Amino acid sequence: MLQVEIQYFLEYYKISDFTDKSIETFRIRLNEFKVFLKNTKVSSLNDISYRHLRSFVADFKSPSVHIKKARIWTLHQFFHFLKLNGWVNENIALSIPYPKIEKAIPHFLTIEEYNRILGYFHEKTTDFRGLRNLAIIMMLGLLGLRLSVILSLNFDDVDVETGLIWFSDKGRQERMLIMPKVLCLVLSQYLDLHNKEQIPLFLSKRLKRISQRTLQKIFQEAMDSLGIEKHLHAHLFRHTAATHLNRVSDLTITQHVLGHARQNNTEKYAHLNPDIYVEYMKRHPLMKGE
């Protein structure tokens, strides 16, 4: 049951500009749903009830809150597709409420910690790989680029003369950012040593596109050498860039740099900005002691 419907659904969304990651989420969660239905008395689409959907989302294999959210989103899309094709009369999945996910406070590097890391990589800029690693750390920590963006950058995506970088971000969004002058200087030195015949911007020892595994090794070596307790990873640098940018700008600018479609995704960095709060309290009319 559902084998044909799921296949048509996935094929439909592949040509509907959904990302590969979204398609994979659909596939995994719908296969779970198919297994779930095998343990029920459901024999046709019309036998599936709201109670079945709630049970699948909340109880099947004791899911985490994030898996519950993914299941609900998948069911919303799947039943919308079924309704479009006349296989069901209504999208009963729309009534399933999303679970509340507690907002975690993002971990980030202090200015001192990030400067120590920059110093560590700067000392190793005696060759091509050293310059490459420093440029990557600066792009992560200053621009807050996602790891997927870093790995996919090509030689022609950066212009050190104008200080611009172009890239395709999450959701296939084409974006452009201004690079700090110090980053342009490092990139300029790196590009002078770059094999111009290679399309990828950041190359491995074998002159192939650098891999996520290689970056993890680079982060681990820095952690071991510096004795930093925080686990270094790409998203930690992204949180670092956002946190310190928000100290000198506002949520609108931080949202633009991070490429968030909605500002509420950026708001988790607002509480990390005590400087603005202090200035506000200084100007508050009831805090002047008059």
Buried (B, 14 or more C-beta within 10 A) or exposed (E): BBEEBBEBBBEBBEEEEBEEEBBEBBBBBBEBBBEBBEEBEBEEBEEBEEEBBBEBBBEBEEBEEEBBBBBBBBBBBBBBBBBEEEBBEEBBBEEBEEBEEEEEEBEBBEEEBBEBBBEBBBEBBEEBBBBBBBBBBBBBBBBBBBBBBBBBBBBEBBEBEEBBBBBBBBEEEEBEBEBEEEBBEBBBBBBEEBEEEEEBBBBBEEEEBBEEEBBBEBBEBBBEEBEBEEEBBBBBBBBBBBBBBBBEBEBEEBBEBBBBEEEEEBBBBBEBBEEBEEEEEEEEEEEEEE
